[in-house]
Amino acid sequence: MLSIRDCLDYCDLTDDEVALIAEHEEIPDAAAAQVACGLVQTPEGVMVLTGYMLDLIERANAHGDVDKAAHAASVCARFMADHPLLH
C-alpha cells in the first residue's frame, strides 16, 4: 500500500500544494493527494490545479487575509515553476 508521502514523491507535489488543494476542494489531504496525483499528469490537470490555487489567493484577498494570500501565492508560484505551462 502506498503512503501519502509515496504518492507526493511520485507526483512531485509538496505538502503545501496538497494542503491548498484539500482546502479548495474541502476534502482530506489524503484524498487531495490522490486527486492531485492524477491531475498533475496532464497539462489540463496542471491548469486545473493552478486554478484551484489562484482561486484560494483571490478568496483570501477578498476576506482581507493577507498572510494566507501571500502563502498561497508563494505555493502557487512554486507549483507553476515546477510544472511549467503557458499559464
PDB file of N, CA, C and O in Angstrom:
ATOM      1  N   MET A   1       0.847  -1.182   0.000  1.00  0.00           N
ATOM      2  CA  MET A   1       0.000   0.000   0.000  1.00  0.00           C
ATOM      3  C   MET A   1       0.887   1.237   0.000  1.00  0.00           C
ATOM      4  O   MET A   1       1.840   1.329   0.773  1.00  0.00           O
ATOM      5  N   LEU A   2       0.565   2.189  -0.876  1.00  0.00           N
ATOM      6  CA  LEU A   2       1.315   3.435  -0.951  1.00  0.00           C
ATOM      7  C   LEU A   2       0.872   4.390   0.150  1.00  0.00           C
ATOM      8  O   LEU A   2      -0.310   4.484   0.480  1.00  0.00           O
ATOM      9  N   SER A   3       1.838   5.088   0.701  1.00  0.00           N
ATOM     10  CA  SER A   3       1.525   6.122   1.683  1.00  0.00           C
ATOM     11  C   SER A   3       1.295   7.444   0.954  1.00  0.00           C
ATOM     12  O   SER A   3       1.571   7.562  -0.239  1.00  0.00           O
ATOM     13  N   ILE A   4       0.791   8.428   1.681  1.00  0.00           N
ATOM     14  CA  ILE A   4       0.626   9.755   1.093  1.00  0.00           C
ATOM     15  C   ILE A   4       1.981  10.280   0.639  1.00  0.00           C
ATOM     16  O   ILE A   4       2.088  10.882  -0.429  1.00  0.00           O
ATOM     17  N   ARG A   5       3.000  10.060   1.432  1.00  0.00           N
ATOM     18  CA  ARG A   5       4.352  10.526   1.091  1.00  0.00           C
ATOM     19  C   ARG A   5       4.804   9.890  -0.219  1.00  0.00           C
ATOM     20  O   ARG A   5       5.366  10.580  -1.070  1.00  0.00           O
ATOM     21  N   ASP A   6       4.572   8.591  -0.400  1.00  0.00           N
ATOM     22  CA  ASP A   6       4.936   7.918  -1.655  1.00  0.00           C
ATOM     23  C   ASP A   6       4.244   8.581  -2.845  1.00  0.00           C
ATOM     24  O   ASP A   6       4.858   8.819  -3.885  1.00  0.00           O
ATOM     25  N   CYS A   7       2.971   8.871  -2.671  1.00  0.00           N
ATOM     26  CA  CYS A   7       2.197   9.492  -3.738  1.00  0.00           C
ATOM     27  C   CYS A   7       2.740  10.883  -4.056  1.00  0.00           C
ATOM     28  O   CYS A   7       2.901  11.234  -5.225  1.00  0.00           O
ATOM     29  N   LEU A   8       3.022  11.673  -3.026  1.00  0.00           N
ATOM     30  CA  LEU A   8       3.531  13.025  -3.237  1.00  0.00           C
ATOM     31  C   LEU A   8       4.904  13.005  -3.892  1.00  0.00           C
ATOM     32  O   LEU A   8       5.187  13.810  -4.780  1.00  0.00           O
ATOM     33  N   ASP A   9       5.744  12.096  -3.458  1.00  0.00           N
ATOM     34  CA  ASP A   9       7.074  11.989  -4.057  1.00  0.00           C
ATOM     35  C   ASP A   9       6.979  11.580  -5.524  1.00  0.00           C
ATOM     36  O   ASP A   9       7.713  12.103  -6.363  1.00  0.00           O
ATOM     37  N   TYR A  10       6.095  10.666  -5.831  1.00  0.00           N
ATOM     38  CA  TYR A  10       5.906  10.206  -7.206  1.00  0.00           C
ATOM     39  C   TYR A  10       5.421  11.341  -8.100  1.00  0.00           C
ATOM     40  O   TYR A  10       5.876  11.477  -9.235  1.00  0.00           O
ATOM     41  N   CYS A  11       4.507  12.148  -7.596  1.00  0.00           N
ATOM     42  CA  CYS A  11       3.897  13.203  -8.396  1.00  0.00           C
ATOM     43  C   CYS A  11       4.653  14.520  -8.317  1.00  0.00           C
ATOM     44  O   CYS A  11       4.298  15.473  -9.010  1.00  0.00           O
ATOM     45  N   ASP A  12       5.675  14.591  -7.496  1.00  0.00           N
ATOM     46  CA  ASP A  12       6.454  15.807  -7.334  1.00  0.00           C
ATOM     47  C   ASP A  12       5.591  16.957  -6.819  1.00  0.00           C
ATOM     48  O   ASP A  12       5.651  18.072  -7.336  1.00  0.00           O
ATOM     49  N   LEU A  13       4.793  16.672  -5.801  1.00  0.00           N
ATOM     50  CA  LEU A  13       3.969  17.682  -5.147  1.00  0.00           C
ATOM     51  C   LEU A  13       4.462  17.904  -3.726  1.00  0.00           C
ATOM     52  O   LEU A  13       5.007  16.997  -3.098  1.00  0.00           O
ATOM     53  N   THR A  14       4.267  19.111  -3.228  1.00  0.00           N
ATOM     54  CA  THR A  14       4.657  19.406  -1.854  1.00  0.00           C
ATOM     55  C   THR A  14       3.449  19.264  -0.927  1.00  0.00           C
ATOM     56  O   THR A  14       2.299  19.245  -1.367  1.00  0.00           O
ATOM     57  N   ASP A  15       3.743  19.166   0.347  1.00  0.00           N
ATOM     58  CA  ASP A  15       2.671  19.111   1.344  1.00  0.00           C
ATOM     59  C   ASP A  15       1.801  20.365   1.262  1.00  0.00           C
ATOM     60  O   ASP A  15       0.577  20.287   1.372  1.00  0.00           O
ATOM     61  N   ASP A  16       2.444  21.527   1.067  1.00  0.00           N
ATOM     62  CA  ASP A  16       1.697  22.783   0.980  1.00  0.00           C
ATOM     63  C   ASP A  16       0.765  22.806  -0.228  1.00  0.00           C
ATOM     64  O   ASP A  16      -0.363  23.292  -0.135  1.00  0.00           O
ATOM     65  N   GLU A  17       1.231  22.283  -1.356  1.00  0.00           N
ATOM     66  CA  GLU A  17       0.377  22.235  -2.547  1.00  0.00           C
ATOM     67  C   GLU A  17      -0.844  21.365  -2.296  1.00  0.00           C
ATOM     68  O   GLU A  17      -1.966  21.739  -2.638  1.00  0.00           O
ATOM     69  N   VAL A  18      -0.620  20.219  -1.705  1.00  0.00           N
ATOM     70  CA  VAL A  18      -1.735  19.312  -1.404  1.00  0.00           C
ATOM     71  C   VAL A  18      -2.682  19.942  -0.388  1.00  0.00           C
ATOM     72  O   VAL A  18      -3.899  19.782  -0.492  1.00  0.00           O
ATOM     73  N   ALA A  19      -2.135  20.653   0.588  1.00  0.00           N
ATOM     74  CA  ALA A  19      -2.986  21.306   1.588  1.00  0.00           C
ATOM     75  C   ALA A  19      -3.897  22.349   0.936  1.00  0.00           C
ATOM     76  O   ALA A  19      -5.066  22.464   1.302  1.00  0.00           O
ATOM     77  N   LEU A  20      -3.369  23.105  -0.023  1.00  0.00           N
ATOM     78  CA  LEU A  20      -4.204  24.093  -0.713  1.00  0.00           C
ATOM     79  C   LEU A  20      -5.294  23.410  -1.538  1.00  0.00           C
ATOM     80  O   LEU A  20      -6.437  23.865  -1.567  1.00  0.00           O
ATOM     81  N   ILE A  21      -4.937  22.332  -2.197  1.00  0.00           N
ATOM     82  CA  ILE A  21      -5.921  21.590  -2.995  1.00  0.00           C
ATOM     83  C   ILE A  21      -7.004  21.026  -2.073  1.00  0.00           C
ATOM     84  O   ILE A  21      -8.193  21.096  -2.386  1.00  0.00           O
ATOM     85  N   ALA A  22      -6.589  20.474  -0.951  1.00  0.00           N
ATOM     86  CA  ALA A  22      -7.550  19.938   0.018  1.00  0.00           C
ATOM     87  C   ALA A  22      -8.487  21.028   0.526  1.00  0.00           C
ATOM     88  O   ALA A  22      -9.693  20.818   0.657  1.00  0.00           O
ATOM     89  N   GLU A  23      -7.912  22.193   0.809  1.00  0.00           N
ATOM     90  CA  GLU A  23      -8.739  23.309   1.283  1.00  0.00           C
ATOM     91  C   GLU A  23      -9.729  23.743   0.201  1.00  0.00           C
ATOM     92  O   GLU A  23     -10.909  23.951   0.483  1.00  0.00           O
ATOM     93  N   HIS A  24      -9.256  23.876  -1.009  1.00  0.00           N
ATOM     94  CA  HIS A  24     -10.131  24.320  -2.097  1.00  0.00           C
ATOM     95  C   HIS A  24     -11.283  23.345  -2.333  1.00  0.00           C
ATOM     96  O   HIS A  24     -12.432  23.753  -2.502  1.00  0.00           O
ATOM     97  N   GLU A  25     -10.963  22.074  -2.341  1.00  0.00           N
ATOM     98  CA  GLU A  25     -11.968  21.050  -2.624  1.00  0.00           C
ATOM     99  C   GLU A  25     -12.722  20.586  -1.380  1.00  0.00           C
ATOM    100  O   GLU A  25     -13.673  19.809  -1.472  1.00  0.00           O
ATOM    101  N   GLU A  26     -12.284  21.074  -0.206  1.00  0.00           N
ATOM    102  CA  GLU A  26     -12.898  20.702   1.070  1.00  0.00           C
ATOM    103  C   GLU A  26     -12.913  19.189   1.261  1.00  0.00           C
ATOM    104  O   GLU A  26     -13.940  18.588   1.577  1.00  0.00           O
ATOM    105  N   ILE A  27     -11.731  18.594   1.057  1.00  0.00           N
ATOM    106  CA  ILE A  27     -11.545  17.153   1.234  1.00  0.00           C
ATOM    107  C   ILE A  27     -10.295  16.930   2.077  1.00  0.00           C
ATOM    108  O   ILE A  27      -9.469  17.835   2.196  1.00  0.00           O
ATOM    109  N   PRO A  28     -10.138  15.746   2.666  1.00  0.00           N
ATOM    110  CA  PRO A  28      -8.935  15.454   3.450  1.00  0.00           C
ATOM    111  C   PRO A  28      -7.674  15.482   2.573  1.00  0.00           C
ATOM    112  O   PRO A  28      -7.741  15.288   1.359  1.00  0.00           O
ATOM    113  N   ASP A  29      -6.545  15.722   3.207  1.00  0.00           N
ATOM    114  CA  ASP A  29      -5.274  15.775   2.488  1.00  0.00           C
ATOM    115  C   ASP A  29      -4.997  14.494   1.704  1.00  0.00           C
ATOM    116  O   ASP A  29      -4.478  14.550   0.588  1.00  0.00           O
ATOM    117  N   ALA A  30      -5.336  13.349   2.275  1.00  0.00           N
ATOM    118  CA  ALA A  30      -5.079  12.076   1.581  1.00  0.00           C
ATOM    119  C   ALA A  30      -5.854  12.007   0.269  1.00  0.00           C
ATOM    120  O   ALA A  30      -5.324  11.565  -0.750  1.00  0.00           O
ATOM    121  N   ALA A  31      -7.095  12.439   0.300  1.00  0.00           N
ATOM    122  CA  ALA A  31      -7.898  12.443  -0.922  1.00  0.00           C
ATOM    123  C   ALA A  31      -7.366  13.475  -1.913  1.00  0.00           C
ATOM    124  O   ALA A  31      -7.328  13.225  -3.118  1.00  0.00           O
ATOM    125  N   ALA A  32      -6.958  14.628  -1.405  1.00  0.00           N
ATOM    126  CA  ALA A  32      -6.403  15.667  -2.271  1.00  0.00           C
ATOM    127  C   ALA A  32      -5.126  15.183  -2.943  1.00  0.00           C
ATOM    128  O   ALA A  32      -4.884  15.492  -4.110  1.00  0.00           O
ATOM    129  N   ALA A  33      -4.308  14.430  -2.220  1.00  0.00           N
ATOM    130  CA  ALA A  33      -3.073  13.897  -2.800  1.00  0.00           C
ATOM    131  C   ALA A  33      -3.397  12.958  -3.956  1.00  0.00           C
ATOM    132  O   ALA A  33      -2.729  12.991  -4.989  1.00  0.00           O
ATOM    133  N   GLN A  34      -4.403  12.135  -3.790  1.00  0.00           N
ATOM    134  CA  GLN A  34      -4.788  11.206  -4.859  1.00  0.00           C
ATOM    135  C   GLN A  34      -5.323  11.956  -6.067  1.00  0.00           C
ATOM    136  O   GLN A  34      -4.965  11.645  -7.203  1.00  0.00           O
ATOM    137  N   VAL A  35      -6.168  12.931  -5.832  1.00  0.00           N
ATOM    138  CA  VAL A  35      -6.727  13.731  -6.925  1.00  0.00           C
ATOM    139  C   VAL A  35      -5.599  14.460  -7.653  1.00  0.00           C
ATOM    140  O   VAL A  35      -5.526  14.436  -8.882  1.00  0.00           O
ATOM    141  N   ALA A  36      -4.729  15.100  -6.895  1.00  0.00           N
ATOM    142  CA  ALA A  36      -3.646  15.887  -7.484  1.00  0.00           C
ATOM    143  C   ALA A  36      -2.681  15.007  -8.269  1.00  0.00           C
ATOM    144  O   ALA A  36      -2.189  15.411  -9.322  1.00  0.00           O
ATOM    145  N   CYS A  37      -2.410  13.816  -7.768  1.00  0.00           N
ATOM    146  CA  CYS A  37      -1.502  12.907  -8.483  1.00  0.00           C
ATOM    147  C   CYS A  37      -2.046  12.569  -9.861  1.00  0.00           C
ATOM    148  O   CYS A  37      -1.279  12.428 -10.814  1.00  0.00           O
ATOM    149  N   GLY A  38      -3.333  12.440  -9.972  1.00  0.00           N
ATOM    150  CA  GLY A  38      -3.926  12.177 -11.272  1.00  0.00           C
ATOM    151  C   GLY A  38      -3.914  13.407 -12.157  1.00  0.00           C
ATOM    152  O   GLY A  38      -3.573  13.321 -13.336  1.00  0.00           O
ATOM    153  N   LEU A  39      -4.283  14.549 -11.600  1.00  0.00           N
ATOM    154  CA  LEU A  39      -4.376  15.765 -12.396  1.00  0.00           C
ATOM    155  C   LEU A  39      -3.024  16.277 -12.879  1.00  0.00           C
ATOM    156  O   LEU A  39      -2.922  16.808 -13.985  1.00  0.00           O
ATOM    157  N   VAL A  40      -2.007  16.125 -12.075  1.00  0.00           N
ATOM    158  CA  VAL A  40      -0.698  16.690 -12.420  1.00  0.00           C
ATOM    159  C   VAL A  40      -0.040  15.962 -13.592  1.00  0.00           C
ATOM    160  O   VAL A  40       0.996  16.402 -14.091  1.00  0.00           O
ATOM    161  N   GLN A  41      -0.623  14.873 -14.024  1.00  0.00           N
ATOM    162  CA  GLN A  41      -0.060  14.089 -15.119  1.00  0.00           C
ATOM    163  C   GLN A  41      -0.351  14.670 -16.503  1.00  0.00           C
ATOM    164  O   GLN A  41       0.262  14.258 -17.489  1.00  0.00           O
ATOM    165  N   THR A  42      -1.285  15.625 -16.583  1.00  0.00           N
ATOM    166  CA  THR A  42      -1.647  16.194 -17.881  1.00  0.00           C
ATOM    167  C   THR A  42      -1.578  17.717 -17.812  1.00  0.00           C
ATOM    168  O   THR A  42      -1.739  18.298 -16.738  1.00  0.00           O
ATOM    169  N   PRO A  43      -1.340  18.364 -18.948  1.00  0.00           N
ATOM    170  CA  PRO A  43      -1.347  19.837 -18.958  1.00  0.00           C
ATOM    171  C   PRO A  43      -2.690  20.416 -18.491  1.00  0.00           C
ATOM    172  O   PRO A  43      -2.726  21.421 -17.780  1.00  0.00           O
ATOM    173  N   GLU A  44      -3.776  19.781 -18.892  1.00  0.00           N
ATOM    174  CA  GLU A  44      -5.095  20.257 -18.470  1.00  0.00           C
ATOM    175  C   GLU A  44      -5.259  20.148 -16.957  1.00  0.00           C
ATOM    176  O   GLU A  44      -5.827  21.034 -16.319  1.00  0.00           O
ATOM    177  N   GLY A  45      -4.757  19.055 -16.393  1.00  0.00           N
ATOM    178  CA  GLY A  45      -4.824  18.875 -14.942  1.00  0.00           C
ATOM    179  C   GLY A  45      -3.981  19.888 -14.201  1.00  0.00           C
ATOM    180  O   GLY A  45      -4.382  20.386 -13.150  1.00  0.00           O
ATOM    181  N   VAL A  46      -2.812  20.196 -14.743  1.00  0.00           N
ATOM    182  CA  VAL A  46      -1.956  21.215 -14.121  1.00  0.00           C
ATOM    183  C   VAL A  46      -2.688  22.556 -14.118  1.00  0.00           C
ATOM    184  O   VAL A  46      -2.612  23.305 -13.144  1.00  0.00           O
ATOM    185  N   MET A  47      -3.392  22.854 -15.199  1.00  0.00           N
ATOM    186  CA  MET A  47      -4.161  24.105 -15.260  1.00  0.00           C
ATOM    187  C   MET A  47      -5.291  24.105 -14.222  1.00  0.00           C
ATOM    188  O   MET A  47      -5.568  25.136 -13.608  1.00  0.00           O
ATOM    189  N   VAL A  48      -5.935  22.968 -14.027  1.00  0.00           N
ATOM    190  CA  VAL A  48      -6.988  22.867 -13.017  1.00  0.00           C
ATOM    191  C   VAL A  48      -6.407  23.126 -11.630  1.00  0.00           C
ATOM    192  O   VAL A  48      -6.966  23.905 -10.857  1.00  0.00           O
ATOM    193  N   LEU A  49      -5.287  22.476 -11.315  1.00  0.00           N
ATOM    194  CA  LEU A  49      -4.667  22.656 -10.005  1.00  0.00           C
ATOM    195  C   LEU A  49      -4.210  24.098  -9.803  1.00  0.00           C
ATOM    196  O   LEU A  49      -4.360  24.654  -8.716  1.00  0.00           O
ATOM    197  N   THR A  50      -3.656  24.698 -10.848  1.00  0.00           N
ATOM    198  CA  THR A  50      -3.255  26.101 -10.766  1.00  0.00           C
ATOM    199  C   THR A  50      -4.476  26.976 -10.492  1.00  0.00           C
ATOM    200  O   THR A  50      -4.417  27.906  -9.688  1.00  0.00           O
ATOM    201  N   GLY A  51      -5.565  26.673 -11.161  1.00  0.00           N
ATOM    202  CA  GLY A  51      -6.801  27.421 -10.942  1.00  0.00           C
ATOM    203  C   GLY A  51      -7.295  27.329  -9.505  1.00  0.00           C
ATOM    204  O   GLY A  51      -7.766  28.315  -8.938  1.00  0.00           O
ATOM    205  N   TYR A  52      -7.185  26.141  -8.918  1.00  0.00           N
ATOM    206  CA  TYR A  52      -7.581  25.981  -7.512  1.00  0.00           C
ATOM    207  C   TYR A  52      -6.774  26.920  -6.630  1.00  0.00           C
ATOM    208  O   TYR A  52      -7.318  27.600  -5.760  1.00  0.00           O
ATOM    209  N   MET A  53      -5.469  26.947  -6.867  1.00  0.00           N
ATOM    210  CA  MET A  53      -4.590  27.771  -6.034  1.00  0.00           C
ATOM    211  C   MET A  53      -4.865  29.259  -6.244  1.00  0.00           C
ATOM    212  O   MET A  53      -4.901  30.029  -5.284  1.00  0.00           O
ATOM    213  N   LEU A  54      -5.060  29.661  -7.500  1.00  0.00           N
ATOM    214  CA  LEU A  54      -5.374  31.065  -7.782  1.00  0.00           C
ATOM    215  C   LEU A  54      -6.697  31.469  -7.155  1.00  0.00           C
ATOM    216  O   LEU A  54      -6.844  32.595  -6.678  1.00  0.00           O
ATOM    217  N   ASP A  55      -7.655  30.559  -7.152  1.00  0.00           N
ATOM    218  CA  ASP A  55      -8.950  30.818  -6.528  1.00  0.00           C
ATOM    219  C   ASP A  55      -8.787  31.056  -5.026  1.00  0.00           C
ATOM    220  O   ASP A  55      -9.416  31.953  -4.464  1.00  0.00           O
ATOM    221  N   LEU A  56      -7.951  30.259  -4.386  1.00  0.00           N
ATOM    222  CA  LEU A  56      -7.725  30.444  -2.953  1.00  0.00           C
ATOM    223  C   LEU A  56      -7.044  31.777  -2.659  1.00  0.00           C
ATOM    224  O   LEU A  56      -7.339  32.416  -1.649  1.00  0.00           O
ATOM    225  N   ILE A  57      -6.135  32.197  -3.535  1.00  0.00           N
ATOM    226  CA  ILE A  57      -5.488  33.505  -3.359  1.00  0.00           C
ATOM    227  C   ILE A  57      -6.548  34.602  -3.427  1.00  0.00           C
ATOM    228  O   ILE A  57      -6.571  35.503  -2.588  1.00  0.00           O
ATOM    229  N   GLU A  58      -7.418  34.522  -4.421  1.00  0.00           N
ATOM    230  CA  GLU A  58      -8.487  35.511  -4.568  1.00  0.00           C
ATOM    231  C   GLU A  58      -9.409  35.533  -3.355  1.00  0.00           C
ATOM    232  O   GLU A  58      -9.768  36.601  -2.858  1.00  0.00           O
ATOM    233  N   ARG A  59      -9.785  34.359  -2.885  1.00  0.00           N
ATOM    234  CA  ARG A  59     -10.666  34.282  -1.703  1.00  0.00           C
ATOM    235  C   ARG A  59     -10.010  34.911  -0.486  1.00  0.00           C
ATOM    236  O   ARG A  59     -10.641  35.672   0.247  1.00  0.00           O
ATOM    237  N   ALA A  60      -8.729  34.588  -0.273  1.00  0.00           N
ATOM    238  CA  ALA A  60      -8.016  35.140   0.888  1.00  0.00           C
ATOM    239  C   ALA A  60      -7.939  36.661   0.790  1.00  0.00           C
ATOM    240  O   ALA A  60      -8.153  37.363   1.778  1.00  0.00           O
ATOM    241  N   ASN A  61      -7.633  37.164  -0.402  1.00  0.00           N
ATOM    242  CA  ASN A  61      -7.581  38.618  -0.579  1.00  0.00           C
ATOM    243  C   ASN A  61      -8.942  39.251  -0.353  1.00  0.00           C
ATOM    244  O   ASN A  61      -9.040  40.316   0.257  1.00  0.00           O
ATOM    245  N   ALA A  62      -9.994  38.602  -0.841  1.00  0.00           N
ATOM    246  CA  ALA A  62     -11.348  39.127  -0.674  1.00  0.00           C
ATOM    247  C   ALA A  62     -11.755  39.205   0.793  1.00  0.00           C
ATOM    248  O   ALA A  62     -12.537  40.070   1.187  1.00  0.00           O
ATOM    249  N   HIS A  63     -11.213  38.284   1.601  1.00  0.00           N
ATOM    250  CA  HIS A  63     -11.522  38.273   3.033  1.00  0.00           C
ATOM    251  C   HIS A  63     -10.508  39.060   3.853  1.00  0.00           C
ATOM    252  O   HIS A  63     -10.579  39.076   5.082  1.00  0.00           O
ATOM    253  N   GLY A  64      -9.570  39.708   3.182  1.00  0.00           N
ATOM    254  CA  GLY A  64      -8.578  40.516   3.885  1.00  0.00           C
ATOM    255  C   GLY A  64      -7.512  39.723   4.607  1.00  0.00           C
ATOM    256  O   GLY A  64      -6.812  40.266   5.462  1.00  0.00           O
ATOM    257  N   ASP A  65      -7.376  38.451   4.281  1.00  0.00           N
ATOM    258  CA  ASP A  65      -6.370  37.596   4.928  1.00  0.00           C
ATOM    259  C   ASP A  65      -5.084  37.651   4.105  1.00  0.00           C
ATOM    260  O   ASP A  65      -4.803  36.769   3.293  1.00  0.00           O
ATOM    261  N   VAL A  66      -4.319  38.707   4.339  1.00  0.00           N
ATOM    262  CA  VAL A  66      -3.119  38.980   3.561  1.00  0.00           C
ATOM    263  C   VAL A  66      -2.074  37.881   3.737  1.00  0.00           C
ATOM    264  O   VAL A  66      -1.426  37.484   2.769  1.00  0.00           O
ATOM    265  N   ASP A  67      -1.906  37.394   4.948  1.00  0.00           N
ATOM    266  CA  ASP A  67      -0.905  36.347   5.200  1.00  0.00           C
ATOM    267  C   ASP A  67      -1.248  35.063   4.449  1.00  0.00           C
ATOM    268  O   ASP A  67      -0.381  34.433   3.845  1.00  0.00           O
ATOM    269  N   LYS A  68      -2.513  34.689   4.496  1.00  0.00           N
ATOM    270  CA  LYS A  68      -2.940  33.477   3.793  1.00  0.00           C
ATOM    271  C   LYS A  68      -2.780  33.646   2.290  1.00  0.00           C
ATOM    272  O   LYS A  68      -2.345  32.720   1.605  1.00  0.00           O
ATOM    273  N   ALA A  69      -3.124  34.812   1.774  1.00  0.00           N
ATOM    274  CA  ALA A  69      -2.985  35.077   0.343  1.00  0.00           C
ATOM    275  C   ALA A  69      -1.514  35.011  -0.066  1.00  0.00           C
ATOM    276  O   ALA A  69      -1.185  34.456  -1.115  1.00  0.00           O
ATOM    277  N   ALA A  70      -0.641  35.567   0.745  1.00  0.00           N
ATOM    278  CA  ALA A  70       0.792  35.549   0.434  1.00  0.00           C
ATOM    279  C   ALA A  70       1.333  34.130   0.446  1.00  0.00           C
ATOM    280  O   ALA A  70       2.125  33.754  -0.419  1.00  0.00           O
ATOM    281  N   HIS A  71       0.908  33.341   1.428  1.00  0.00           N
ATOM    282  CA  HIS A  71       1.356  31.942   1.494  1.00  0.00           C
ATOM    283  C   HIS A  71       0.864  31.169   0.271  1.00  0.00           C
ATOM    284  O   HIS A  71       1.633  30.444  -0.360  1.00  0.00           O
ATOM    285  N   ALA A  72      -0.408  31.325  -0.057  1.00  0.00           N
ATOM    286  CA  ALA A  72      -0.965  30.621  -1.210  1.00  0.00           C
ATOM    287  C   ALA A  72      -0.280  31.074  -2.502  1.00  0.00           C
ATOM    288  O   ALA A  72      -0.047  30.258  -3.393  1.00  0.00           O
ATOM    289  N   ALA A  73       0.038  32.344  -2.611  1.00  0.00           N
ATOM    290  CA  ALA A  73       0.727  32.850  -3.805  1.00  0.00           C
ATOM    291  C   ALA A  73       2.125  32.253  -3.924  1.00  0.00           C
ATOM    292  O   ALA A  73       2.584  31.929  -5.019  1.00  0.00           O
ATOM    293  N   SER A  74       2.786  32.116  -2.793  1.00  0.00           N
ATOM    294  CA  SER A  74       4.120  31.517  -2.790  1.00  0.00           C
ATOM    295  C   SER A  74       4.060  30.052  -3.217  1.00  0.00           C
ATOM    296  O   SER A  74       4.873  29.603  -4.026  1.00  0.00           O
ATOM    297  N   VAL A  75       3.111  29.321  -2.680  1.00  0.00           N
ATOM    298  CA  VAL A  75       2.935  27.908  -3.027  1.00  0.00           C
ATOM    299  C   VAL A  75       2.569  27.779  -4.509  1.00  0.00           C
ATOM    300  O   VAL A  75       3.087  26.909  -5.209  1.00  0.00           O
ATOM    301  N   CYS A  76       1.683  28.640  -4.973  1.00  0.00           N
ATOM    302  CA  CYS A  76       1.268  28.605  -6.378  1.00  0.00           C
ATOM    303  C   CYS A  76       2.439  28.920  -7.300  1.00  0.00           C
ATOM    304  O   CYS A  76       2.597  28.274  -8.336  1.00  0.00           O
ATOM    305  N   ALA A  77       3.252  29.890  -6.942  1.00  0.00           N
ATOM    306  CA  ALA A  77       4.408  30.251  -7.766  1.00  0.00           C
ATOM    307  C   ALA A  77       5.376  29.081  -7.885  1.00  0.00           C
ATOM    308  O   ALA A  77       5.912  28.814  -8.960  1.00  0.00           O
ATOM    309  N   ARG A  78       5.595  28.385  -6.771  1.00  0.00           N
ATOM    310  CA  ARG A  78       6.486  27.224  -6.826  1.00  0.00           C
ATOM    311  C   ARG A  78       5.883  26.125  -7.698  1.00  0.00           C
ATOM    312  O   ARG A  78       6.579  25.504  -8.502  1.00  0.00           O
ATOM    313  N   PHE A  79       4.583  25.893  -7.529  1.00  0.00           N
ATOM    314  CA  PHE A  79       3.910  24.876  -8.335  1.00  0.00           C
ATOM    315  C   PHE A  79       4.048  25.196  -9.819  1.00  0.00           C
ATOM    316  O   PHE A  79       4.361  24.316 -10.621  1.00  0.00           O
ATOM    317  N   MET A  80       3.818  26.444 -10.183  1.00  0.00           N
ATOM    318  CA  MET A  80       3.902  26.843 -11.583  1.00  0.00           C
ATOM    319  C   MET A  80       5.327  26.717 -12.097  1.00  0.00           C
ATOM    320  O   MET A  80       5.528  26.380 -13.264  1.00  0.00           O
ATOM    321  N   ALA A  81       6.315  26.979 -11.262  1.00  0.00           N
ATOM    322  CA  ALA A  81       7.709  26.826 -11.682  1.00  0.00           C
ATOM    323  C   ALA A  81       8.069  25.357 -11.860  1.00  0.00           C
ATOM    324  O   ALA A  81       8.814  24.997 -12.770  1.00  0.00           O
ATOM    325  N   ASP A  82       7.532  24.514 -10.982  1.00  0.00           N
ATOM    326  CA  ASP A  82       7.824  23.082 -11.055  1.00  0.00           C
ATOM    327  C   ASP A  82       7.056  22.381 -12.176  1.00  0.00           C
ATOM    328  O   ASP A  82       7.480  21.333 -12.663  1.00  0.00           O
ATOM    329  N   HIS A  83       5.944  22.954 -12.577  1.00  0.00           N
ATOM    330  CA  HIS A  83       5.083  22.360 -13.609  1.00  0.00           C
ATOM    331  C   HIS A  83       4.777  23.428 -14.665  1.00  0.00           C
ATOM    332  O   HIS A  83       3.644  23.898 -14.771  1.00  0.00           O
ATOM    333  N   PRO A  84       5.794  23.805 -15.442  1.00  0.00           N
ATOM    334  CA  PRO A  84       5.639  24.923 -16.366  1.00  0.00           C
ATOM    335  C   PRO A  84       4.691  24.622 -17.525  1.00  0.00           C
ATOM    336  O   PRO A  84       4.778  23.592 -18.193  1.00  0.00           O
ATOM    337  N   LEU A  85       3.810  25.548 -17.721  1.00  0.00           N
ATOM    338  CA  LEU A  85       2.898  25.562 -18.862  1.00  0.00           C
ATOM    339  C   LEU A  85       2.785  27.022 -19.275  1.00  0.00           C
ATOM    340  O   LEU A  85       3.385  27.897 -18.651  1.00  0.00           O
ATOM    341  N   LEU A  86       2.038  27.276 -20.294  1.00  0.00           N
ATOM    342  CA  LEU A  86       1.766  28.660 -20.641  1.00  0.00           C
ATOM    343  C   LEU A  86       0.599  29.149 -19.780  1.00  0.00           C
ATOM    344  O   LEU A  86      -0.538  29.236 -20.244  1.00  0.00           O
ATOM    345  N   HIS A  87       0.901  29.465 -18.522  1.00  0.00           N
ATOM    346  CA  HIS A  87      -0.120  29.926 -17.587  1.00  0.00           C
ATOM    347  C   HIS A  87      -0.556  31.276 -18.050  1.00  0.00           C
ATOM    348  O   HIS A  87      -1.420  31.892 -17.427  1.00  0.00           O
TER     349      HIS A  87
END
